[in-house]
Amino acid sequence: MGLPNAGVPLSLDDIQDEFGGSNPIGLSEYFSAASGVPSSGNAISVSDFYGTANTVTFSYEIIGGGGGGGYGLEDGYGSTARAGSGGNSSITGSGMTTVTASGAQGGRHAVISWSTGVGSEGGDSYYGVGPGQTPNGTAGASANPSHYGAGGSGGGGDSPNKFDSSGGKGEGGDAATRQTGTRTVTSGTTITITIGAGGAGGTGGNHAGGNGAPGYAKITYDGNVYPYTSSGTLTLTS
């Protein structure tokens, strides 16, 4: 919650309520307890604690969901329409700037030539590669769920012959981008971790695109690591 600013009475009990400690209360317990509080060996007084708070700093890494692969066609080619985008992942909490890792966009439908696989592969993320190029006549592969943020591959196309025109392959979904950093919150704050879903592969053509991999987050504080493959909460205490 934090201690009041100067001008309001402040006691040793108030300091103990904020920072913890043992009885009898001694200010020597609280050297470097917060920013601006003197370190050991320096003079310390109750007034040094005005406006301070018991805080926790945590580090994070986070990634949104990967994009789905576009569908492929037996005949003809697609346009600018895309498969599903991955969902955003985020970390929110009182008194902190929200962290958001955007989901990746899905691949376009049937825009890759039947004669090449380049572009039909799912995007590679920090956590693992996306599925490879898609042969003609087959559905695109979904990204490995543990390759957080990777894209799904596009659906296969069709080669031409005397009685049949060619069809385009779907474009692979993009991979999401991992973010890292730190945040500082008041001790006792509960943060909410939201994990974005992988984008759905396109299903409107002859050969469906693969799904993107879901997002992921990891919180580290006080020497402990908390991984999140699904949404959840975490209360941070000093």
Backbone torsions as a table, in degrees:
resi	resn	phi	psi	omega
1	MET	NA	-38.0	177.9
2	GLY	96.7	153.1	-179.4
3	LEU	-92.5	156.1	-176.2
4	PRO	-69.2	165.1	175.4
5	ASN	-81.2	168.3	-178.9
6	ALA	-54.9	145.3	-178.9
7	GLY	107.5	-14.4	177.3
8	VAL	-109.5	137.0	179.1
9	PRO	-55.9	137.3	-179.0
10	LEU	-134.6	130.3	-176.1
11	SER	-118.7	169.0	174.1
12	LEU	-61.7	-36.0	177.6
13	ASP	-62.0	-39.1	177.9
14	ASP	-61.4	-42.3	-179.6
15	ILE	-65.0	-41.8	179.0
16	GLN	-66.2	-37.8	178.2
17	ASP	-61.4	-35.5	-178.1
18	GLU	-80.0	-44.0	-170.4
19	PHE	-107.9	-4.5	-176.2
20	GLY	79.2	-168.6	179.3
21	GLY	127.1	-175.2	-174.3
22	SER	-119.9	164.7	175.5
23	ASN	-101.5	148.5	-6.9
24	PRO	-67.1	149.6	-175.4
25	ILE	-73.9	132.0	175.3
26	GLY	-134.6	135.5	-178.5
27	LEU	-62.0	-22.3	-179.8
28	SER	-63.3	-17.0	175.9
29	GLU	-68.5	-19.9	-164.0
30	TYR	-115.3	17.6	172.5
31	PHE	-54.5	133.3	177.2
32	SER	58.7	26.0	-178.7
33	ALA	-68.0	-25.0	-179.6
34	ALA	-155.8	166.5	178.3
35	SER	-58.7	129.4	179.8
36	GLY	94.2	-12.1	177.1
37	VAL	-84.7	130.2	-176.1
38	PRO	-57.4	152.9	175.9
39	SER	-88.5	168.5	-177.4
40	SER	-54.6	138.2	-179.9
41	GLY	96.9	-9.2	178.0
42	ASN	-107.9	161.0	177.1
43	ALA	-67.2	139.5	-178.8
44	ILE	-136.0	142.7	-179.9
45	SER	-144.1	166.5	179.6
46	VAL	-56.9	-36.8	-177.1
47	SER	-63.8	-19.7	177.7
48	ASP	-67.3	-14.6	-174.0
49	PHE	-98.3	-1.8	176.3
50	TYR	-59.4	132.4	176.0
51	GLY	74.4	8.9	-179.6
52	THR	-94.1	167.5	178.8
53	ALA	-149.8	151.6	174.6
54	ASN	-80.5	108.8	-173.0
55	THR	-116.6	163.4	177.3
56	VAL	-129.0	131.0	173.8
57	THR	-106.0	130.1	178.2
58	PHE	-125.9	154.8	174.1
59	SER	-108.3	157.6	-177.5
60	TYR	-143.6	155.6	161.3
61	GLU	-134.7	144.5	-172.0
62	ILE	-156.2	146.9	178.0
63	ILE	-146.3	144.5	176.5
64	GLY	-82.3	179.2	179.5
65	GLY	-74.9	148.4	177.3
66	GLY	-77.0	156.1	-179.7
67	GLY	-77.3	148.9	175.6
68	GLY	-77.5	155.4	177.7
69	GLY	-81.5	144.8	177.2
70	GLY	-70.8	156.0	178.9
71	TYR	-79.2	158.9	175.3
72	GLY	-107.8	160.7	-178.3
73	LEU	-122.2	148.6	172.7
74	GLU	-74.9	-34.2	-179.6
75	ASP	-137.3	128.7	175.2
76	GLY	90.8	-179.8	-175.1
77	TYR	-131.3	161.6	-173.8
78	GLY	-92.0	-152.1	-176.2
79	SER	-142.5	-145.2	-178.2
80	THR	-88.6	-3.1	178.5
81	ALA	-63.1	148.0	-173.2
82	ARG	-127.7	159.4	169.4
83	ALA	-71.2	177.4	-174.7
84	GLY	-66.8	141.5	173.8
85	SER	-81.5	153.4	174.3
86	GLY	-70.3	154.7	178.3
87	GLY	-80.1	154.9	176.6
88	ASN	-74.3	143.1	169.7
89	SER	-105.4	148.6	-176.7
90	SER	-153.1	161.2	172.8
91	ILE	-129.6	123.1	-179.1
92	THR	-128.6	155.2	177.3
93	GLY	-176.3	156.9	-179.1
94	SER	-61.6	131.9	175.1
95	GLY	79.6	6.9	179.6
96	MET	-125.6	154.4	174.1
97	THR	-74.5	128.0	-178.9
98	THR	-61.7	138.4	174.2
99	VAL	-100.7	126.6	178.8
100	THR	-129.1	126.9	173.6
101	ALA	-111.1	112.1	-173.8
102	SER	-69.2	145.3	171.1
103	GLY	-72.6	156.0	-177.1
104	ALA	-87.3	154.7	-179.5
105	GLN	-77.0	151.9	177.3
106	GLY	-79.0	162.5	179.5
107	GLY	-77.7	155.8	177.8
108	ARG	-75.8	154.8	-176.9
109	HIS	-86.7	128.6	168.1
110	ALA	51.2	47.6	-179.9
111	VAL	-112.9	-5.3	-178.8
112	ILE	-95.9	135.1	-179.4
113	SER	-59.2	141.3	177.4
114	TRP	-58.7	-23.1	-172.2
115	SER	-87.0	-0.2	179.0
116	THR	-141.8	151.5	174.7
117	GLY	-97.9	-10.3	-175.5
118	VAL	-62.6	125.7	-178.4
119	GLY	102.2	-16.8	179.2
120	SER	-88.0	-11.1	-178.9
121	GLU	-74.8	149.7	176.3
122	GLY	-74.8	149.6	-178.2
123	GLY	-69.1	142.5	178.6
124	ASP	-83.6	134.9	177.4
125	SER	-105.6	176.6	176.0
126	TYR	-57.8	-31.3	-172.5
127	TYR	-94.8	-3.6	178.1
128	GLY	160.0	163.5	-176.5
129	VAL	-76.5	153.8	170.4
130	GLY	-81.6	166.9	178.0
131	PRO	-64.6	154.4	-172.6
132	GLY	-78.7	-171.0	-177.9
133	GLN	-62.8	149.1	-173.5
134	THR	-103.3	127.7	174.8
135	PRO	-68.3	159.6	174.4
136	ASN	-61.3	147.3	173.2
137	GLY	79.4	9.6	-178.3
138	THR	-130.9	158.2	175.9
139	ALA	-74.6	153.6	175.5
140	GLY	-73.4	150.4	-179.6
141	ALA	-84.8	144.9	174.1
142	SER	-80.3	151.5	178.0
143	ALA	-68.5	145.3	174.4
144	ASN	-58.6	125.5	-176.2
145	PRO	-59.3	-23.5	179.0
146	SER	-86.4	-3.2	174.3
147	HIS	-94.2	63.3	-169.9
148	TYR	-45.5	129.7	176.3
149	GLY	83.1	-2.1	179.6
150	ALA	-74.5	154.0	179.9
151	GLY	-88.9	154.8	173.4
152	GLY	-83.1	155.9	-179.8
153	SER	-85.5	156.5	-179.8
154	GLY	-77.7	156.4	176.8
155	GLY	-70.7	154.3	-178.2
156	GLY	-73.6	161.1	178.3
157	GLY	-103.7	-147.6	-177.4
158	ASP	-150.4	134.5	177.9
159	SER	-80.7	151.2	-178.5
160	PRO	-82.2	158.3	167.7
161	ASN	-146.5	-171.3	-174.3
162	LYS	-57.8	-33.1	-174.7
163	PHE	-112.2	10.9	-171.1
164	ASP	-148.7	129.8	176.8
165	SER	-81.6	165.6	-178.1
166	SER	-80.2	161.8	176.3
167	GLY	-131.7	147.0	-175.5
168	GLY	-84.8	150.2	173.8
169	LYS	-84.5	154.5	174.9
170	GLY	-77.2	150.3	177.0
171	GLU	-80.9	140.3	178.1
172	GLY	-67.6	149.3	177.1
173	GLY	-71.9	149.8	178.2
174	ASP	-74.4	159.1	173.2
175	ALA	-92.3	147.0	175.6
176	ALA	-78.4	164.5	-177.2
177	THR	-106.8	129.5	178.9
178	ARG	-75.5	140.8	174.7
179	GLN	-121.2	149.6	176.5
180	THR	-136.8	159.4	177.3
181	GLY	167.9	-166.3	177.9
182	THR	-134.8	156.4	172.7
183	ARG	-140.5	152.4	177.0
184	THR	-121.3	129.7	-179.7
185	VAL	-132.4	163.6	174.9
186	THR	-68.6	137.2	178.3
187	SER	-54.2	135.5	-177.5
188	GLY	97.6	-5.0	178.9
189	THR	-71.1	136.7	173.5
190	THR	-99.4	121.1	176.5
191	ILE	-98.3	149.6	179.2
192	THR	-111.0	126.5	179.9
193	ILE	-108.5	121.0	178.4
194	THR	-111.5	127.8	-178.5
195	ILE	-106.3	123.0	-179.6
196	GLY	-74.1	141.4	177.4
197	ALA	-75.9	156.4	172.3
198	GLY	-70.5	147.6	178.9
199	GLY	-68.2	143.6	179.7
200	ALA	-77.0	134.8	175.3
201	GLY	-66.3	150.8	-179.1
202	GLY	-66.9	140.4	-176.2
203	THR	-127.0	7.3	-174.7
204	GLY	-86.4	-5.0	-177.7
205	GLY	-106.8	-154.3	180.0
206	ASN	-85.4	-30.2	-177.9
207	HIS	-131.0	112.1	-173.0
208	ALA	-66.1	151.7	171.4
209	GLY	-84.0	160.1	179.5
210	GLY	-83.9	155.7	179.0
211	ASN	-78.3	148.8	173.0
212	GLY	-76.7	160.3	177.4
213	ALA	-78.5	149.7	178.5
214	PRO	-70.2	171.2	177.0
215	GLY	-81.1	-172.8	-174.2
216	TYR	-162.6	153.3	172.6
217	ALA	-146.5	152.7	175.4
218	LYS	-139.1	127.4	177.8
219	ILE	-110.4	133.4	178.1
220	THR	-126.8	124.8	172.5
221	TYR	-157.5	150.5	179.2
222	ASP	52.7	36.3	177.1
223	GLY	77.9	4.0	-179.2
224	ASN	-112.9	149.0	-178.3
225	VAL	-116.7	132.6	-178.1
226	TYR	-125.7	100.5	179.0
227	PRO	-85.8	146.7	-179.9
228	TYR	-131.0	114.3	171.3
229	THR	-102.9	-5.4	172.2
230	SER	-142.1	164.9	-175.1
231	SER	-65.9	150.4	-179.3
232	GLY	-172.9	-171.8	179.3
233	THR	-131.0	161.4	178.0
234	LEU	-149.6	127.2	176.2
235	THR	-94.9	125.3	-174.6
236	LEU	-102.3	119.6	178.2
237	THR	-128.8	148.2	-179.0
238	SER	-86.0	NA	NA
